[in-house]
Amino acid sequence: MQIRKFQDYDIDQIVTLFYETVHTVNKKDYSQEQLDAWASKAEEPQRRESWRKSLGSHISYVAERDGRIVGFTDMTTEGYLDRLFVHKDYQGQGIAAALVDTLESEAVTLGLAEVETEASVTAKPFFEAKGYKVMQPQIVERKGISLKNYRMKKLLNTPD
């Protein structure tokens, strides 16, 4: 597996990976109605454009295996970990951990003291295992549909 910086040409694979992952991996924790509100097939053209811009302006990485994107993540320069998704067929292989380690290393380089994220019910145990603490559970709304997630934070070991 190779981790590299996001490039504009990655966007089609990323948008497809996001949709497929949400609709398979997250279905154990969310209803079909919630999954459709979170990741709608109809919104893919808009998502492609808006994500190309945001991933391009954030600190963004993809994980590749045999030329195929198997995961991606991004973080703002203020330390907000926005997205972390691993391909549905590559779960549990250390890809998410490698991506988060890469972002956390960048955060330390930037002199940030912490990283924050909003983790899905599905992702919460992963983030807890990586040292993130729940700040508060919350309900977010997507297209009028409520979804539970967790505001989480990790304090980084920054050099003095």
N, C-alpha and C positions, 0 to 999 in steps of 0.2 A: 504494500500500500504506500502511496505517495501523498503527502499533504502539500498543497501549493496554494498560492493566492488565487482568488476568484478572478476570472476573465469574463468579459461580456458574452463570449460565445458559449459559456457554460449555462446560460439562463434557461434554455429549453429543457435540458436534462434536470436542472434543479427544480423547475416548476412541476415537472412530471413526477420526480422523486417525492416532492412535498405531498402532492395529491394522493399518490399511491400509499405512502407511508401513513398519512393521517387516516385514510380509509381502511387500512388493514391493521396496523399496530395499535392505533388508538381506539379501535372499535370495542375493545374489552372494557374501556372506561367511560365511553361516551355513546349516546344514542345516535341512530342514523340521522335524525334531524339535526343534532348538534354537529356531527361530522360534516353534513352538507353545508351548514352555516359557516363552519370553520374553513373548509376547503371545497369550494364550489367549482365544478368543471367549467361552468359558464363564465366564471371570472378569470380564467387562465390568461386570456389576452391582456387584460388590465394588470394582473399580477406580474406577468412577464415584464411589462414596461416599468411598473413601480418598483419591483424588486431589482431590476437591472440597475436602476438609479440608486436605490438604498444600499444594495450590496457593493456597488461601485464606490460609494462614499464612506462606507463602514470598513472596519478591519475584517475582511472576509476570506475564508479558506474553504477549499473543497478537498475531499479525500477521494483519490482515484485508485482503482484497481483494474489493471488490464485496459486502460483507456476509458473506463466507465466511471462516472461519478457515483460513489457509494455513500457519500455524506457531505454535508456542508454546514457551516456555521458563520455567524457574524456578530460583531460587537461594535458599539459606538466608541469614540475616543474618550467618552466619559465613563466607560466601563459597564454599559448596559448590554448584556448578552441577549441579542434579539431573537435569533433563530438557531436551532440545532436540530437537524434531522438526519437520520441514517436510513438508507434504503431498506425497505421491508425484508429483503432477502439477505441482508448483511447485519442483522441485529446481533448483539452479544459477542462481537468480535473485537472489541476494543477501539472501534472507529470513533465513537462519540467521545470516549476518554482522550484519545489522541488529539482530536479537534479542540476540546476544551482546554487541554494542557497547552496547546499552541496559543490559544487566545489568552489564557492566564499569563503565559510568559510575555506576551505582547503588553498586557496590562501592567506587569511589573516594570517592563522597559519604559513604559509611559509614566511611571511613578504613581500609578493608581494604588490606593490602599484596599480597594474592594471591587468585586464584580457582583452585579445584581442581575436577576433574570425573573421572568414569570414562567414558571414551569407547569406543564399540564399535569393532570393526575397521573398519567402514564410515566412522565419524565421525573416526577418528584423523587422516587427512590434512587434513581441514577444520580441526581444532583446531591441528595443527602450523602450518598456514598463518596462523592467528590468533595465533601466538606462544606456544602452549602446548608444554611439554616433557614427554616421557614420564618419569614417575618410576619406574614399573615396570609390566611386563605382568602380568596376573593372570588367574586362572580363577575365575569366579563360578558358583554353582550355582543353578539355577531348577528346582524340582520334580525334583531328582535329575539334571538334565542340566547338563553343563559348558559354559560359554560363555567365550570369551576376550575380555577388554577391557583397557583401559590406564588406570592412574591417571596423570592429567596435571595440570600446574600452570602457571599464568602469573603472573609477578610484574607487578604494576601500577605504573604511574608515578603515585605518589601525590604530591599537593602537599606541600611542606615545612611 
